[in-house]
């Protein structure tokens, strides 16, 4: 009974956030600027769209911090998060390169396919940009998708929790061309949470990746669009991807080894159930999840 309830309520939370996010596109941000500060307006909008529904949901469900993995992450696991960042950057670069050279679609940083950071090099603009486009999205998105959703789907097993939360995270951005990139990012972020057993690991990973996307990704895109040698470029990126992947696996093995010595057991292991493929299918055909998919397709195919 609990499983059926979670497969309906968890995507329902996401559906509400989708609707609020899409509705915000019709707001005149210039007229809503607080003290002539567009950044402050965007921060407040994000808090209203993401935080309020999440708090209401957690209160209604009685979700606590332990279930959401809000315990602090030890400093010794920061290196593992860094290796995951390497996997994220070079893996997404490979996907973006393939998408660009096959379909000719160029990726540009945006916030939910609507807001873009303003230009300017003043230190205040940089600070506001980091807060509004890197820090706040990292905290709010990870809290919902790697915190709430993964905990709600944990009784279905790790695979279901990772796949469902990553799909819904991908659809959040309402960008069909970049769906695979966001899905890959969701997989890597979920991986960091399950290894470290701390949501802060995914928040840190997401924050650093947002910084990279805002300030540095355009440099790499210049190379992607017109490399001197596409084969050599792909060879270098693939090599770096494999190196960081191996390093992350080694870091994960070390973390799990010491967790085993201490006798620690993850919540997923404690609630593990049989029938992985069947459970994934059951979650995928949930009416509220299908409603999320339908809204995503209508928006990306007809309204964007």
SULMO-V518171 format. One record per backbone hydrogen bond with DSSP energy under -1.0 kcal/mol. CO is the residue of the C=O (numbers start at 0). NH is the residue of the N-H. E is the energy in kcal/mol with one decimal. If there is no record, write none. Layout:
CO,NH,E + CO,NH,E
This chain:
0,4,-1.9 + 1,5,-2.4 + 2,6,-2.2 + 4,8,-2.7 + 5,9,-2.2 + 7,11,-1.2 + 8,12,-1.9 + 9,13,-1.4 + 10,14,-2.7 + 11,15,-2.1 + 12,16,-1.9 + 13,17,-2.8 + 14,18,-2.4 + 15,19,-2.3 + 16,20,-2.7 + 17,21,-2.8 + 18,22,-2.2 + 19,23,-1.6 + 21,24,-1.1 + 22,25,-1.6 + 23,26,-1.4 + 26,28,-1.2 + 27,31,-1.0 + 33,36,-1.2 + 36,40,-1.5 + 37,41,-2.2 + 38,42,-2.3 + 39,43,-2.2 + 40,44,-2.3 + 41,45,-2.3 + 42,46,-2.1 + 43,47,-2.3 + 44,48,-2.6 + 45,49,-2.7 + 46,50,-1.0 + 46,51,-1.5 + 49,53,-1.3 + 50,54,-2.9 + 51,55,-2.3 + 52,56,-2.4 + 53,57,-2.9 + 54,58,-2.4 + 55,59,-2.4 + 56,60,-2.4 + 57,61,-1.4 + 57,62,-1.9 + 63,67,-1.4 + 64,69,-2.4 + 65,68,-1.1 + 68,198,-3.8 + 73,76,-1.8 + 74,77,-1.6 + 76,80,-1.8 + 77,81,-2.3 + 78,82,-2.2 + 79,83,-1.9 + 80,84,-1.9 + 81,85,-1.8 + 82,86,-2.0 + 83,87,-2.5 + 84,88,-2.8 + 85,89,-2.3 + 86,90,-2.0 + 87,91,-2.3 + 88,92,-1.7 + 89,93,-1.7 + 90,94,-1.9 + 91,95,-2.9 + 92,96,-2.5 + 93,97,-2.1 + 94,98,-2.6 + 95,99,-2.6 + 96,100,-2.4 + 97,101,-1.5 + 98,102,-2.8 + 99,103,-1.6 + 110,113,-1.3 + 110,114,-2.1 + 114,110,-3.9 + 121,125,-2.1 + 122,126,-2.4 + 123,127,-2.6 + 124,128,-2.4 + 125,129,-2.4 + 126,130,-2.2 + 127,131,-3.1 + 128,132,-2.6 + 129,133,-1.2 + 129,134,-2.9 + 130,135,-2.7 + 133,137,-1.4 + 134,138,-2.2 + 135,139,-2.7 + 136,140,-2.4 + 137,141,-1.6 + 138,142,-2.1 + 139,143,-1.6 + 140,144,-3.1 + 141,145,-1.2 + 141,146,-1.4 + 142,147,-2.4 + 143,148,-2.9 + 146,150,-1.6 + 147,151,-2.3 + 148,152,-2.2 + 152,155,-1.8 + 153,156,-1.4 + 156,160,-2.0 + 157,161,-2.6 + 158,162,-2.7 + 159,163,-2.7 + 160,164,-1.8 + 161,165,-2.0 + 162,166,-2.3 + 163,167,-2.2 + 164,168,-1.9 + 165,169,-2.1 + 166,170,-2.2 + 167,171,-1.1 + 169,172,-1.0 + 170,173,-1.5 + 175,178,-1.1 + 177,181,-2.4 + 178,182,-2.5 + 179,183,-2.4 + 180,184,-2.4 + 181,185,-2.3 + 182,186,-2.1 + 183,187,-2.3 + 184,188,-2.4 + 185,189,-2.4 + 186,190,-2.1 + 187,191,-1.9 + 188,192,-1.7 + 189,193,-2.4 + 190,194,-1.8 + 191,195,-2.4 + 192,196,-2.6 + 197,200,-1.1 + 198,202,-2.0 + 199,203,-2.4 + 200,204,-2.3 + 201,205,-2.8 + 202,206,-2.6 + 203,207,-2.5 + 204,208,-2.2 + 205,209,-2.3 + 206,210,-2.1 + 207,211,-2.2 + 208,212,-2.6 + 209,213,-2.4 + 210,214,-2.4 + 211,215,-2.3 + 211,216,-2.0 + 215,218,-1.1 + 215,219,-1.0 + 216,220,-2.0 + 217,221,-1.4 + 219,223,-2.2 + 220,224,-2.5 + 221,225,-1.2 + 228,232,-2.5 + 229,233,-2.7 + 230,234,-2.1 + 231,235,-2.4 + 232,236,-2.5 + 233,237,-2.8 + 234,238,-2.2 + 235,239,-2.4 + 236,240,-2.5 + 237,241,-2.4 + 238,242,-2.4 + 239,243,-2.5 + 240,244,-2.1 + 241,245,-2.5 + 242,246,-2.3 + 243,247,-2.3 + 244,248,-2.2 + 245,249,-2.4 + 246,250,-2.5 + 247,251,-2.6 + 248,252,-2.4 + 249,253,-2.0 + 250,254,-2.3 + 251,255,-2.7 + 252,256,-2.1 + 253,257,-2.2 + 254,258,-2.0 + 255,259,-2.1 + 256,260,-1.9 + 257,261,-1.8 + 258,263,-2.6 + 265,269,-1.6 + 266,270,-1.5 + 274,278,-2.3 + 275,279,-2.3 + 276,280,-2.2 + 277,281,-2.2 + 278,282,-2.0 + 279,283,-2.3 + 280,284,-1.7 + 282,285,-1.1 + 285,289,-2.6 + 286,290,-1.8 + 287,291,-1.5 + 288,292,-2.1 + 289,293,-2.5 + 290,294,-2.3 + 291,295,-2.2 + 292,296,-2.5 + 293,297,-2.6 + 294,298,-2.2 + 295,299,-2.7 + 296,300,-2.4 + 297,301,-1.8 + 298,303,-1.9
